Amino acid sequence: MHPTFRRAVSSLVLTSACAWALAASAQAPAGVKLFKFVSTRDEIVVGLDAAQLGAGSGPEVGRLAAMLADKGQLTVWQYASHKEPSGELVQAPLRQVAIFKNDAVRIEPYSTPLPVKPIGTAK
């Protein structure tokens, strides 16, 4: 492979990776984390801000599971995909829901390629 071609390809890959990283970081507002709660009946995607999630050194999903186990229930915002008036598809808060510890079978981090609207922007 010609050195000039190799540099051009490396440059293109690096530029694409940087652009993708910037786009990914711009999609989730600071402090909003999405999680999927899975039960025997259904699945639900919820969003929590940094204040709800609390501080800690462990993984966020572990802290969330511990909070649910300690409190017995959590009130959180359900998230769903939504089409904005501009036509853009986003992940947005839909409504507040209560999650009970005896209903949740599994909690896992949730990621989406869609932009995530902050909590408090529900209709």
KOLVEXKE-899722 format. One record per residue: z, y, x of N, C-alpha, C, CB in turn; chain. Coordinates in pm, whole numbers, plus 50000, padded with zeros to 5 digits. Glycine has a CB too. Layout:
{{Z; Y; X}; {Z; Y; X}; {Z; Y; X}; {Z; Y; X}; A};
...
***
This chain:
{{50000; 49883; 50085}; {50000; 50000; 50000}; {50000; 50124; 50090}; {50123; 49999; 49903}; A};
{{49920; 50218; 50055}; {49908; 50342; 50132}; {50037; 50423; 50120}; {49786; 50426; 50084}; A};
{{50088; 50481; 50230}; {50215; 50555; 50226}; {50216; 50671; 50127}; {50247; 50609; 50363}; A};
{{50104; 50741; 50113}; {50098; 50853; 50018}; {50111; 50802; 49875}; {49967; 50932; 50035}; A};
{{50046; 50691; 49847}; {50052; 50631; 49713}; {50195; 50584; 49685}; {49952; 50514; 49700}; A};
{{50258; 50522; 49786}; {50395; 50472; 49772}; {50490; 50587; 49742}; {50438; 50397; 49900}; A};
{{50475; 50701; 49813}; {50559; 50818; 49788}; {50536; 50873; 49648}; {50532; 50926; 49893}; A};
{{50411; 50876; 49605}; {50380; 50928; 49471}; {50443; 50841; 49364}; {50227; 50935; 49451}; A};
{{50435; 50710; 49380}; {50494; 50618; 49282}; {50646; 50633; 49283}; {50453; 50471; 49311}; A};
{{50706; 50639; 49402}; {50852; 50656; 49412}; {50895; 50786; 49346}; {50897; 50653; 49559}; A};
{{50820; 50890; 49369}; {50850; 51020; 49311}; {50842; 51015; 49159}; {50754; 51126; 49366}; A};
{{50740; 50949; 49108}; {50722; 50936; 48963}; {50837; 50856; 48902}; {50587; 50869; 48932}; A};
{{50875; 50746; 48966}; {50984; 50664; 48914}; {51114; 50742; 48915}; {50998; 50535; 48997}; A};
{{51142; 50813; 49022}; {51264; 50892; 49033}; {51267; 51003; 48928}; {51278; 50952; 49173}; A};
{{51155; 51072; 48909}; {51147; 51178; 48808}; {51169; 51121; 48668}; {51012; 51250; 48816}; A};
{{51108; 51006; 48639}; {51125; 50943; 48508}; {51269; 50902; 48485}; {51033; 50822; 48495}; A};
{{51332; 50846; 48588}; {51470; 50803; 48575}; {51562; 50922; 48550}; {51514; 50727; 48701}; A};
{{51539; 51031; 48621}; {51621; 51152; 48601}; {51601; 51209; 48461}; {51587; 51259; 48707}; A};
{{51478; 51213; 48415}; {51450; 51264; 48281}; {51515; 51177; 48175}; {51298; 51273; 48256}; A};
{{51510; 51045; 48194}; {51572; 50954; 48098}; {51723; 50973; 48097}; {51536; 50808; 48132}; A};
{{51784; 50987; 48214}; {51929; 51006; 48223}; {51971; 51137; 48156}; {51975; 51006; 48370}; A};
{{51895; 51244; 48176}; {51927; 51371; 48111}; {51913; 51360; 47960}; {51837; 51483; 48164}; A};
{{51809; 51293; 47913}; {51789; 51276; 47769}; {51902; 51193; 47709}; {51653; 51210; 47740}; A};
{{51943; 51088; 47778}; {52050; 51003; 47727}; {52182; 51079; 47722}; {52066; 50878; 47815}; A};
{{52209; 51161; 47822}; {52334; 51236; 47822}; {52332; 51346; 47718}; {52361; 51294; 47959}; A};
{{52217; 51396; 47682}; {52207; 51501; 47582}; {52220; 51447; 47440}; {52076; 51575; 47596}; A};
{{52200; 51315; 47421}; {52201; 51259; 47288}; {52341; 51248; 47229}; {52137; 51124; 47289}; A};
{{52439; 51208; 47307}; {52574; 51193; 47254}; {52656; 51317; 47285}; {52642; 51067; 47313}; A};
{{52706; 51385; 47181}; {52787; 51502; 47207}; {52914; 51463; 47281}; {52821; 51575; 47077}; A};
{{52965; 51555; 47360}; {53085; 51527; 47438}; {53199; 51489; 47345}; {53124; 51649; 47525}; A};
{{53262; 51378; 47375}; {53378; 51338; 47299}; {53352; 51244; 47183}; {53443; 51456; 47248}; A};
{{53228; 51227; 47136}; {53200; 51136; 47025}; {53154; 51003; 47081}; {53094; 51195; 46929}; A};
{{53225; 50897; 47045}; {53191; 50762; 47087}; {53163; 50679; 46963}; {53306; 50697; 47174}; A};
{{53061; 50596; 46969}; {53025; 50510; 46856}; {53071; 50367; 46883}; {52874; 50513; 46830}; A};
{{53122; 50302; 46778}; {53167; 50163; 46786}; {53118; 50090; 46662}; {53321; 50154; 46798}; A};
{{53095; 49959; 46679}; {53058; 49876; 46565}; {53176; 49784; 46533}; {52928; 49793; 46593}; A};
{{53224; 49790; 46410}; {53327; 49700; 46361}; {53256; 49588; 46286}; {53432; 49774; 46270}; A};
{{53283; 49465; 46323}; {53220; 49349; 46261}; {53328; 49271; 46189}; {53147; 49260; 46366}; A};
{{53303; 49240; 46061}; {53396; 49157; 45984}; {53319; 49035; 45935}; {53459; 49237; 45865}; A};
{{53386; 48951; 45862}; {53319; 48833; 45807}; {53219; 48873; 45698}; {53422; 48733; 45752}; A};
{{53238; 48989; 45637}; {53150; 49033; 45529}; {53037; 49123; 45574}; {53230; 49105; 45426}; A};
{{53063; 49215; 45669}; {52960; 49312; 45705}; {52990; 49376; 45840}; {52949; 49420; 45598}; A};
{{52906; 49472; 45876}; {52922; 49551; 45997}; {52920; 49697; 45959}; {52811; 49518; 46101}; A};
{{52992; 49778; 46037}; {52992; 49922; 46012}; {52997; 49993; 46146}; {53113; 49964; 45921}; A};
{{52919; 50100; 46159}; {52919; 50182; 46279}; {53004; 50304; 46252}; {52773; 50223; 46322}; A};
{{53098; 50331; 46342}; {53188; 50444; 46325}; {53187; 50530; 46451}; {53332; 50396; 46294}; A};
{{53223; 50656; 46434}; {53233; 50748; 46545}; {53373; 50804; 46555}; {53133; 50861; 46531}; A};
{{53422; 50813; 46678}; {53554; 50871; 46703}; {53540; 50978; 46809}; {53657; 50763; 46745}; A};
{{53613; 51088; 46791}; {53611; 51191; 46895}; {53722; 51160; 46995}; {53629; 51334; 46834}; A};
{{53725; 51236; 47101}; {53820; 51211; 47210}; {53964; 51218; 47160}; {53799; 51311; 47323}; A};
{{53994; 51308; 47066}; {54131; 51322; 47015}; {54174; 51197; 46938}; {54141; 51446; 46925}; A};
{{54084; 51141; 46857}; {54116; 51020; 46782}; {54131; 50900; 46874}; {54008; 50993; 46677}; A};
{{54047; 50892; 46975}; {54048; 50777; 47065}; {54169; 50778; 47157}; {53920; 50775; 47148}; A};
{{54220; 50897; 47184}; {54339; 50908; 47268}; {54307; 50891; 47415}; {54442; 50807; 47227}; A};
{{54403; 50927; 47496}; {54386; 50916; 47641}; {54436; 50780; 47687}; {54460; 51030; 47715}; A};
{{54383; 50737; 47795}; {54427; 50610; 47852}; {54337; 50570; 47966}; {54429; 50500; 47746}; A};
{{54383; 50473; 48041}; {54304; 50432; 48157}; {54220; 50310; 48128}; {54395; 50405; 48274}; A};
{{54247; 50238; 48021}; {54173; 50117; 47989}; {54040; 50148; 47924}; {54255; 50028; 47899}; A};
{{53961; 50043; 47901}; {53834; 50062; 47832}; {53855; 50119; 47691}; {53757; 49928; 47824}; A};
{{53760; 50202; 47648}; {53774; 50267; 47517}; {53785; 50166; 47403}; {53655; 50360; 47492}; A};
{{53705; 50061; 47410}; {53710; 49961; 47302}; {53846; 49891; 47300}; {53597; 49858; 47319}; A};
{{53907; 49871; 47415}; {54040; 49811; 47421}; {54146; 49903; 47364}; {54074; 49775; 47565}; A};
{{54135; 50032; 47395}; {54229; 50129; 47339}; {54215; 50136; 47187}; {54206; 50269; 47401}; A};
{{54092; 50130; 47138}; {54068; 50134; 46994}; {54127; 50011; 46927}; {53918; 50145; 46964}; A};
{{54107; 49894; 46986}; {54162; 49770; 46930}; {54315; 49776; 46928}; {54114; 49648; 47011}; A};
{{54375; 49829; 47033}; {54522; 49841; 47039}; {54573; 49937; 46932}; {54566; 49889; 47179}; A};
{{54502; 50049; 46912}; {54543; 50144; 46807}; {54537; 50079; 46670}; {54452; 50270; 46809}; A};
{{54432; 50002; 46644}; {54417; 49934; 46515}; {54529; 49832; 46497}; {54279; 49866; 46504}; A};
{{54560; 49757; 46601}; {54667; 49657; 46593}; {54803; 49724; 46570}; {54670; 49572; 46721}; A};
{{54828; 49836; 46638}; {54956; 49906; 46624}; {54973; 49971; 46487}; {54969; 50012; 46732}; A};
{{54869; 50040; 46440}; {54879; 50117; 46316}; {54851; 50033; 46192}; {54785; 50233; 46321}; A};
{{54774; 49925; 46206}; {54740; 49844; 46090}; {54615; 49890; 46018}; {54854; 49842; 45994}; A};
{{54585; 50019; 46027}; {54463; 50074; 45968}; {54428; 50204; 46037}; {54479; 50097; 45815}; A};
{{54300; 50236; 46037}; {54250; 50361; 46095}; {54156; 50426; 45996}; {54179; 50336; 46230}; A};
{{54161; 50558; 45986}; {54065; 50633; 45908}; {53967; 50695; 46007}; {54135; 50744; 45819}; A};
{{53840; 50660; 45992}; {53736; 50700; 46086}; {53612; 50746; 46010}; {53701; 50584; 46183}; A};
{{53517; 50806; 46081}; {53391; 50847; 46021}; {53288; 50737; 46036}; {53341; 50978; 46085}; A};
{{53229; 50696; 45924}; {53117; 50602; 45928}; {52992; 50679; 45967}; {53098; 50529; 45790}; A};
{{52912; 50622; 46056}; {52787; 50683; 46100}; {52669; 50603; 46049}; {52782; 50694; 46253}; A};
{{52560; 50672; 46019}; {52437; 50607; 45976}; {52318; 50691; 46020}; {52436; 50585; 45821}; A};
{{52202; 50630; 46027}; {52083; 50708; 46062}; {52047; 50796; 45944}; {51964; 50615; 46101}; A};
{{51997; 50915; 45975}; {51972; 51018; 45874}; {51852; 51100; 45920}; {52098; 51109; 45851}; A};
{{51766; 51135; 45827}; {51651; 51219; 45861}; {51685; 51365; 45835}; {51526; 51177; 45781}; A};
{{51675; 51447; 45940}; {51701; 51589; 45931}; {51587; 51658; 45855}; {51717; 51651; 46072}; A};
{{51609; 51780; 45802}; {51501; 51854; 45735}; {51378; 51874; 45825}; {51553; 51989; 45689}; A};
{{51401; 51876; 45956}; {51289; 51893; 46050}; {51209; 51764; 46065}; {51341; 51939; 46187}; A};
{{51260; 51653; 46010}; {51192; 51525; 46021}; {51248; 51438; 46133}; {51046; 51547; 46044}; A};
{{51339; 51495; 46213}; {51398; 51420; 46324}; {51499; 51318; 46270}; {51466; 51515; 46425}; A};
{{51495; 51196; 46323}; {51589; 51093; 46286}; {51710; 51103; 46379}; {51524; 50952; 46293}; A};
{{51832; 51110; 46321}; {51955; 51124; 46399}; {52059; 51025; 46348}; {52009; 51269; 46390}; A};
{{52161; 51001; 46429}; {52278; 50923; 46389}; {52382; 51026; 46348}; {52331; 50826; 46505}; A};
{{52424; 51026; 46221}; {52510; 51133; 46170}; {52628; 51076; 46092}; {52430; 51228; 46082}; A};
{{52740; 51151; 46085}; {52854; 51106; 46005}; {52814; 51101; 45858}; {52976; 51199; 46026}; A};
{{52855; 50994; 45792}; {52821; 50973; 45652}; {52940; 51001; 45561}; {52770; 50831; 45630}; A};
{{53052; 50936; 45591}; {53174; 50953; 45510}; {53293; 50895; 45588}; {53160; 50883; 45370}; A};
{{53412; 50934; 45548}; {53531; 50877; 45609}; {53564; 50745; 45542}; {53651; 50974; 45599}; A};
{{53602; 50647; 45622}; {53637; 50515; 45571}; {53766; 50469; 45639}; {53521; 50413; 45595}; A};
{{53835; 50376; 45574}; {53955; 50316; 45632}; {53919; 50176; 45680}; {54073; 50311; 45529}; A};
{{53960; 50144; 45803}; {53940; 50011; 45861}; {54077; 49945; 45869}; {53871; 50019; 46003}; A};
{{54090; 49824; 45815}; {54216; 49751; 45818}; {54210; 49643; 45924}; {54248; 49689; 45680}; A};
{{54321; 49622; 45994}; {54320; 49529; 46106}; {54291; 49386; 46062}; {54452; 49533; 46179}; A};
{{54329; 49348; 45942}; {54302; 49212; 45897}; {54156; 49191; 45856}; {54393; 49177; 45782}; A};
{{54078; 49299; 45842}; {53936; 49287; 45808}; {53847; 49283; 45931}; {53895; 49402; 45719}; A};
{{53890; 49343; 46040}; {53806; 49353; 46159}; {53815; 49224; 46240}; {53848; 49473; 46246}; A};
{{53700; 49164; 46267}; {53693; 49044; 46347}; {53659; 49080; 46492}; {53590; 48945; 46290}; A};
{{53573; 49181; 46506}; {53530; 49220; 46640}; {53499; 49369; 46642}; {53405; 49137; 46684}; A};
{{53530; 49433; 46755}; {53494; 49573; 46779}; {53413; 49575; 46906}; {53622; 49666; 46789}; A};
{{53299; 49643; 46901}; {53215; 49652; 47021}; {53158; 49793; 47034}; {53101; 49548; 47017}; A};
{{53133; 49836; 47157}; {53069; 49967; 47176}; {52930; 49963; 47112}; {53059; 50004; 47327}; A};
{{52886; 50078; 47060}; {52756; 50086; 46995}; {52674; 50195; 47061}; {52771; 50113; 46842}; A};
{{52551; 50164; 47093}; {52463; 50265; 47151}; {52338; 50276; 47064}; {52425; 50231; 47298}; A};
{{52278; 50393; 47066}; {52160; 50419; 46987}; {52068; 50512; 47065}; {52197; 50481; 46850}; A};
{{51937; 50495; 47048}; {51844; 50588; 47113}; {51835; 50722; 47039}; {51706; 50526; 47123}; A};
{{51893; 50729; 46920}; {51888; 50851; 46838}; {51990; 50953; 46886}; {51912; 50818; 46690}; A};
{{51963; 51080; 46867}; {52065; 51182; 46893}; {52183; 51160; 46799}; {52007; 51326; 46877}; A};
{{52305; 51181; 46848}; {52427; 51160; 46769}; {52484; 51296; 46731}; {52532; 51075; 46848}; A};
{{52500; 51317; 46600}; {52558; 51442; 46550}; {52710; 51436; 46566}; {52518; 51467; 46401}; A};
{{52775; 51549; 46593}; {52920; 51550; 46609}; {52992; 51530; 46476}; {52966; 51679; 46673}; A};
{{53117; 51486; 46485}; {53201; 51470; 46367}; {53222; 51608; 46306}; {53339; 51402; 46404}; A};
{{53221; 51614; 46173}; {53237; 51741; 46105}; {53105; 51797; 46057}; {53305; 51841; 46196}; A};
{{52995; 51725; 46080}; {52865; 51771; 46034}; {52814; 51686; 45918}; {52764; 51767; 46149}; A};
{{52906; 51616; 45849}; {52867; 51534; 45735}; {52821; 51624; 45621}; {52984; 51442; 45688}; A};
{{52739; 51567; 45534}; {52689; 51643; 45419}; {52797; 51672; 45320}; {52578; 51569; 45352}; A};
***
